[in-house]
């Protein structure tokens, strides 16, 4: 292994450690400074700034990673599922498990990343939702006066609202995932009893 390769590996390891520690610190203290993150990561502040020129850049990178994790969870949950209602239910349940870990980060990102920036990051995930919702609307599984792209925005904002409700103590994290999933399905026009039964079946919990 060459000196350059060793140096790159060390830099990559430092960057990964900084990101992991930064996420933990920001979830613990949303106002954590770059100095705090550097101390927690066991590096000097200059090392942190060498990878991330600002606190906003660091948070932006964490948001990018969170969005990719959400996209992977969505794709995995829907794989092999042909029924649009089941696909939406499995997707939201899987996404919530990830989103619950990141919900404080999302709230923080809304203070440091523009709303437009967040929307752009979520665009690929939203597009996958549009396809499933369009299928459900075409087949009559869903009924809504909104077209699929607009309905996808409604679903997205519902999940943000549920995250805020949990952050504000209005809803427990344990019940939020299933509640959010039922709400998303009913927003698409499914009767509440049908949506509730489907979520219970998919989640394996009565």
C-alpha positions, 0 to 999 in steps of 0.5 A: 500500500502506497503512502498516498493510499494510506493517507487517503484511507486515513482521511476517509476514516476521519471523515466517516468518524466525524460524520458519525460523531456529528450525527450523534452530537447534533441529535443530542444537542442541535446547537452543537458547535464544530468545536464540540463535534471535533472534541467528541470525534477526538480530532482538532477543529482544523481536521473537521474544517478540512472536510467540511468548510462550515457547520452548514456544509456538515449538516447538509452532508448528513442530510444527504446521507439520511435521504439516501438511507430513506431511499434505500429503505423505500426501495427495499420495502417495495421490492416485489410488491405489486399492490399499490396500497401494500407498497405504500404501507410497507414503504411508509413503515420502513421510511418511518423507522429510518426517519425516526432516527433522523427526525431531530436532524430533519428539524435542524436541517429545516433551520439550516438548509433551505426548504427548496434544498430539502425538496430537491434532495427528496425528489427521487424518493418523491418520484418513486411515490408518484409512480405507486400513487398513479398506479393506485389511482388508475386501478381505483385502489386510491381515490383523490381529487389530487393528481399523483404528483400533488398527492406525493407532496401531501404524503411528504408533508404529512410525514414531516408533520408527524415528525414535528408532533413527536418532537413536540411530545404530542405523539409517541415515537412507538405509535407514530409509524403506524399512525402515519402510515394509516394517515397517508393511506386515508389521505390517498382515499382509502377508508380508515378501517381498510387502511388500519387493517392493512397496516396491522397486517403489514406490520404484523401487529394487531 
